[in-house]
């Protein structure tokens, strides 16, 4: 490829990413983005279909049919973004797609319109080259990931399942290959007490005091259950955090209710959501047996199972080889300490899934979010090599 051709291709990719960023596809308002992506897929030569997720919300599926139909590779990317927040914290227009100093700035540039742009650029390059696919390629551009993904990837793995042999999710990984992510159990715990004048506390039941005692017991769960033995080689240890506490009305009233929200991050293999629930249940039951006046209600508000793909799976080996071919270097294999839509594929369809894309997680959801153009270029070449290796 000549320098001019290479420059033109990079400029086209930057424009594509910029066009994506300029569409303010905040979760729940993804229609314009889905229409734009579907139009691009058709221009590339993909057959396009839609999964209707709700009024004005469409999951877009682009399909390149191979001569044998096997294997089938799914590449997933979400088209929704979080709100930009306080505009005064940004030095650029959040939806202006400003390019400077080798970076493209804007909401969604890293998370994850840059990844989706790289995927589509790689596919266009393969189609333009005249290469013929043997296996099928399916690109899923989904809504709702920033709200948990149930209306997006959830629909495509539960309600209207789209099956394949391998999955790549183009989330920002700083060009690391992520083969695992943590699970997340969100729990709301409420304690009901009895109000009284603060000058006569013996006449009431102080819900806040009781919650403080219970919260300290919850925070002691790691020690009680020897979490130091559960450290995951890619994800580190499990975590438990009290992220919300609410209670009391005013200074001179004994509080009759208190609520906390617990965020419990699990690791694969050594623990499950059920294990995490049982550990919290055990603490609550013990506290109630010691204090007959303790009235507790417990409500899970989020349940995301941890995910891990074996290092020997063909998709992992193919990604390692594709990265080496594209860059001449060895890819770093790591894990995502948060979570993304990968768990839907592993849990609901039993499909091996990896996560790889341009941009850094630290940039996601932040003011002055950006993606480095050099990472867009590298990611495009890696995706191109991967598709070629698996499907031609």
N, C-alpha and C positions, 0 to 999 in steps of 0.2 A: 504494500500500500504506500503510495506517495505521501510526502509530508502534507501536501495540499488536501489530499483525500482524507487523511487522518484528522487534520484540523477541521475540515468540513463536517466530519462525522461527530467530533466532539462538540462543535457548535450546535449541531442539530440535537444532540442529546441534552445539552444545557437548555436549549429552547424548549424542548419537550418537558423537562423538569420544571422550568419556569412557568410554562403554561398550566401545569398541574397546580403549582403553588398559588397561582393567581386566582384559582377557583376556591372560594372559602367554604369548603365542604365539611363544615362542623357537623359532628354526629347528629343525625336526624335530618340533615339537609344536604344529602349527598347526590341528589338527582342530576344537577348540572355536571358533576364530576363523572357520574356513571355514563351519561350520554357522550361526554367527550372521550372517555376511555373506549367505549364501544365503537365510536367512529374510527378511532385510531386502529383498533383491532381489525376492523373491516378493511381499512386501507392496507394493512400489512398482508391481508389475505386469510385472516382467521374467520371461521364461522362463529357468529355471535348468538348467544341465547341469554335469556334473563331469568332470574329467580326473584319474584316479587316479594320483597320483605315487608312491605307496608306502603301506605300512601306516600308517593314521591320517593320511595326508597327501592333501589334495585341492586341486587348482586349481579355482576356481569361475568359471563363465562365466555372466554375465547378459546376456540378449539382448532388445532391443526391436526388433521387426520393423517396418520402414517399408513404405509402400505400394508403392514401386518396388524396394526392396532396394539402391538405389545412390544415392550412394556409401555405403561402410561405414566407420564410424569405430570404432577400437578404443581404449579407454582402459584402461591397465594400471596396477595398483597391487599391491605385495606386502604380504602379511599377516603375514609373519614379522618378528621383531625380534631384535636381538642381546641377550645376557644383560645384566642391569643391572650386573653387577660388584659391587664392594665396597659394600654397603649403607651403610656409615658415611660414604661420600663424598656420599651424597644427603641433602638437607635435608628431603625428602618421601618418602613411600612410592613406590617406582618404578612400582608398578602401582595407585596410589591415585587417579590422575587428578585431582590437586588443582588447583583454579582460584583464582588470586590475581593481582592487579595486571594484569589483562588478558591473562594467560597461562594455558595449560593444560599442567601438568607431568606427565611420566611417560614411561617407556620406550616408544618408538614414536610419541610425540605428533607429532614432526616427521618422523621417518623410519619409515613414512610413513602412519600411520593418519589423520593429519589430512588428507592429500591424498585418501585414499580416502573419508573421510567427506564431504569437500567435493564430490567427484564424485557420490556417491549423493544428497546433498542437492540438488544441481543437477538431477539427473534426476527426483527426486520433484517438484520445483517445476514442471518442464516437463510431467510427466504430469498433475499436479493442475490445471494451467492449461487442459488439454484440447487442447493443441497436438498436431497429427498429424505424425508423422515420415514423410518420403518415403524417406530413406536408413535403413540399419540402424545401430543402436548396440550395441556389444558391450563389456561391462566384464569384464576379466580380473583376478580377485583371486587372485594366485599365491603359492605357497610358495617357499622356498629362495633368494630373492634374496640374502640375506646370506651364503649359502654359495656364491655364483657363479651361481645361477639355472638350473642345468642341469635340475633336477627341476621347475622352475616354467615360466618363459617359454621356456626351452630346449625343453621338451616341446611347447609350443604353437606353436613355430616349426620344429621338427625332426621329432619323432615323430608328433604329431597336429596338424599345422599348421592354424591358424585364420587365414584370409586376410581382408584388408580393404584399403581404399584409403589410409587415414591412421592414424597411431598417436600418441597422447599418453600419456606416462608421468608420473604425478602425484607424482614424487619432489620433495623439498624443494629449491626453487631461489631462495628469498627473493623469489618472484613475478617472477623474471626468466625470459625465454624462452630456453632453452638449445637450440641446434641442432647441437651437436657434443659429443663427449666423447673423451678420450684413450684409447688402447689400453694394454694392459699385458702385458708378457712377463716372466714369472717364471722364473728359471733357477737351478738348483742345480749348482754346480761343486765337484767333489771332486779333491783331489790326494793321491796315495798316495806315502809315502816309506818310510823304513826306520829303525826305532828303534835307539837305542844309548844308552850312558851319556852324560850331558851333559858329563862330564869328557873324553870322547873323541868330540867331534862329528864328526871326520873318518871315524869308523866307520859313521856313519848317513847318512841323507838326510832333512833337516829339511823336512817338509811345510809347516810354518807359514811358514818363510822363503821357500819357493818360492811359496806362496800370496800372501804380501805383495807379491812382485815382480809376479805375475800380476794381482793386484787393482789395483795402480797402473797397469798397462797398460790394464786395462778402464776405469778411471776417466779415462783419457786419450782414450777413444774420441770424445767430443764434439769435442775439438780436432783429432784426426786426420781426422775426417769433416766438419768445418766445419758443426757444428750451428747456428751463428749464422745460417745461411742458411735454416733450417727453421722459424723462429719462426712460429707460427700466429696469425692476428689475434684469435681468440677464446680460444685455449688456451695461448698462450705457447710456450716452447721445449720440446723433448723433455727427459726427465730420465733419468739412470741413477744408481742408488743401490745400495750394498752394505748390505743390511739385516740380515744374519745372518752371523756368523763363529764357527766352532767348530773347536777343534783342541787337541791336547796332552792329556796325562794327568796329569803332575805335574812339579814343578820340575826334577828331575834326570834326566829322560828326554827324549831327542831325539824330537819328535813324528813319528809315522809316518803321520798322516793329518790333513787339514784340509778343512773345507767352508765355502763361502760361498753365500749366496743373493743373487742380483742382481735388483733390481726395475727394469725398463726401461719407461718411459712413452713411448708413441709419439704422434705427431700425425697427423691424416689428410692425405691428398693427397700430402705430400712423402715419406712413408715408410710402410712396411708392417711386419708382423711378420717377414716374410722378410728384409727389409732389416736389421732389428734383429738377427735371428739371425746373418746373414752377417757383420755387424760384430764380434760377439762371437766367432764361429768364426775369423775372420781373426786376431784377437789371439791366440787359443789356438794356432792353427797356427804363427804366427810365433814364439811363445814355445817351442813344442816343437822347431821347427827350430833354435833357438839353444841349447837345452838338451836333449840326448838322454836325460837321466835324468828328465825331467819326465813323470810319468804322470798324465794328466788324464782325468776322465770328466765328461760334460756332459749335463744332463737338464732340458728345459723342464718346469716344473710348473704354469704358467698361461699361456694364450694367449687374449687378448682383443683383437680388432681394433678400431682407432679407428673412430669413426663421425662423419659430417657430413651434414646435410641442406641442400640448396641453399636459399638465401634466397628464391628465386622459387617454391618449391613452394607449392601451394595451402594446405597445412596451416600453413605459416609465415605466409603472408599472412592467413589466417583468424584465427590466434592474435593477430596484431598488431591486426587490426580488432576482435576480441572484447575485447581488453584496453582498447583506446581507448573502446569503447562502454560497458564496465563501469566504468571509472575516470575517463574524461576526460583521461587522460594517455597518453604513449607508453611502451610496454614497452621495457625494456632487453634487448637481445639479447646473450647471452653463451654461454660453453661450460662444460662440467663437466670439471674437471681430473682427476677420478677417472673412474669408469665406472659404468654401471648396466645395466639389461636392454635398453637401446636397440639395442645392437649386434646382438642376436639378430634383430631385425626387419630391419635394413638389410642384414645379411650373408646371412641365410638366406632371406628372402622379398623382399628388394629394396623394402621399403616405406619411404616417407618418415616419419620419426619425430621428434618434438620432446619436450622435457622441460619441465614447468611444474608448480609446486605451492607450497603454503604451507610455511613453515618454512625454517630455515637449515641448510645442510650442517654448519656449525660446531657445531650442537646435536646432530647425529646421533651416536650411540654414546657420548655424554658423560653424566656424572652431572648430575642436575637438567635433563635434556632437556626442552624445552618448545616449544610453538608459540603464536604470538600469535593471539588470537581474531580480531583485526582482519584478519589474513591469511587465516584460514579463511573469513571473510565475503567478502573480495575474490575469493579463488580460486573460491568457489562461483559468484559472479556471472560470472566470466570463463568458467568451464566451461559455464554456462548459455547465455551468449551464443555460445560456440563451437559447441555442439551445435545450437542454433537456426539459426545461419548455415549450417552445413554440411548439415544433415539435414532441414530443414523447407522 
